[in-house]
Amino acid sequence: MKVILKENIESMGYVGDVVEVSRGYARNYLFPRELAIENTRGNLKAIEHLKKKALEKRNREFVEAKELAEKLSAIHLTFKAKAGKDGKLFGSITHKDIAEFLKENHQIEIDRKKIEYHDALKKIGAYQVNVHLYKEVSATLNVSIIPEEEKKENQSEADQTSGDEEVQEKK
């Protein structure tokens, strides 16, 4: 059975494409979810309008993704994290951390699922993280992880003694 797609479906095609599917798949899945309509002359004319709108939307999204990719390529993120002596972090910097940092500090909302990196960010250092924004558009984000500065032992001892003195003064 030939149907006309009303929505983009990855495994089949784009809006307005005429595709061949099984009769049961069309009746039980595509038609009830309004993903496709039957292939008739009247429907072909009606779908042309939808096709033009979808093309305009795709072009607009592509341009927006290109602009966002340029912004992201210029950004350098720096995370402070607790680390051991060998530079290993206590935990890791996750996709969610990067997405939240971009949202809070740069007002850029990116779905965490679009952020990709090969190795986990579990050590101090500089990393390059890919952000997949659109089908053919991705950006490289520079991420640095630096150790959280710990107080020197002398300062911490002084803080502890000053705290003890405060307790003594209160008595």
N, C-alpha and C positions, 0 to 999 in steps of 0.2 A: 504494500500500500504506500502511495506517495503522500507525504505531508509537507506542509510549509512551517518552518520553525518560527515561533514568535519570540523566543528567547535564545540567547547564546548557550549552547550545550557543548562542552569541551569535546566529547567523543563523537559528536555528530556534525556540528557546523554552527553558523552564525544566523542571526535574524534574517528571514527572507529566503534562506536556502531551501531548496526542494530536495528532500531526502527520502530514500526508500527504507521503510521499517516494516516489521511484521504487524499484521492487523491487530493482534492482541496487545502488543506493546503500545500501539497508537491509542486504542480504545481504553485500555486499563491504566495507562500511565501518562502519556503525553496530553491527551484531550482533557481528562479531569483536572490536571494541574495547569491547564492553559499554557502549555509550553509549545504547542503546535496546533495547527488547524488543517482541515482536509484540503487537498490540492484541487481547487476549482478555479475557473476563470475569474469569478467575482472576488474570491479570496486572494488571488494573485495581485489584483489591482489594489486591494485594500492593504496588502502587506508591503507594497512598494513604499507607501508613506512611512510605515514603521521602519523600513530598511533605511530610508534617508535619515530619519531621526537617530537611529542606532549608529550610523556612520558618523554623523555630526558629534554624537556623544563620545564615540571612540576617539575621534580626532582631538576633541577637547581634553579628554583624560590623558591622552598621549602627551600633549603640550604641557599640561600641569605636571605630569610625572617627570618630564625633562627638566622643568624649572626646579622642582623639588630635588632632583638628582644633583643639580648644580649647587644648591644650597647645602645639601648634605656632604658633598665632597669638600666644601670649604670648612666644615665644622670639625673640630678636634675635641673629643671627649676625654676628660680625665677623671678617673675614679680613684678615691682613696679607700684602701681596704687593709684590714689587719692581715699581717703576713708573718710567717715564721722566719727564722734566720736564713734559711736557704731560698727565700723568695716565694715560697709556696703560700697561697692564700688559705685562710680558714674559711672555706666555702668557695664560691666562684661568682663571677659577674655573669648574669644570665641575660637572655633575650629580653625578659621583662624589665630588668634593671636599665638596659639601654633604652628601651621604649619610654619608660617613665622619665628618665633623665632628659631625653629629647623633648618630651611634653612639658616638663616643668621648667626647663632652662631655655629652651629655644622655641616653645609653642608650636612644635611640629608633632602631629599625631601620626604614628606609624603602627600598624598591626605587628605585634611581636613575632608573628609567624612569618613575616616577610624578611626578618633579620636572619642572616645565615653566616655561620663561621664553621670552619672545619674542625679545629681543636677547641676544647673547652678553655675558657679564660680563667685559668687557675693559678697563674704565676704573675709575678711583677714583670712589666714590660710593655712594649708597644705592639698593637695588633691592628690588622686591617679587616674590617667586617663588611660583608656585602649586604646591601639592602635591595631586595627585589621589589621594584615599585610598580612595574607594568610588564607586559609580555616581553618587550625588547629593551626595557629601560631598567638599569640597576645603577646603584651608586656605591662607592667605596667610602666607608666611614672609618676615620682614624681614631682608635681607642687606646689610651694609655692607662695603665694601672700602676699607681705608686703606693708605697707603704704608708700607712697611717703613722704619723709621728708619735712615738711613745715618749712619755716624760722620762727624763733622765732619772737614774736611781737617786741621785742627790736631791733632786727636786721632790721626788715622791717621799723620801725620808723626811724632808723639811715640812712637807705638807702634813705628814702623819704626826710629827711632833707639834706643829702648830694646832692641829686638831685636838691633840691631847691637852695642850695648854688651855684651849677654849673650854674643854670639859672641866678642867680644874678650876678655872675662873668662875664657872657657874656654881660650883659647890660652895 
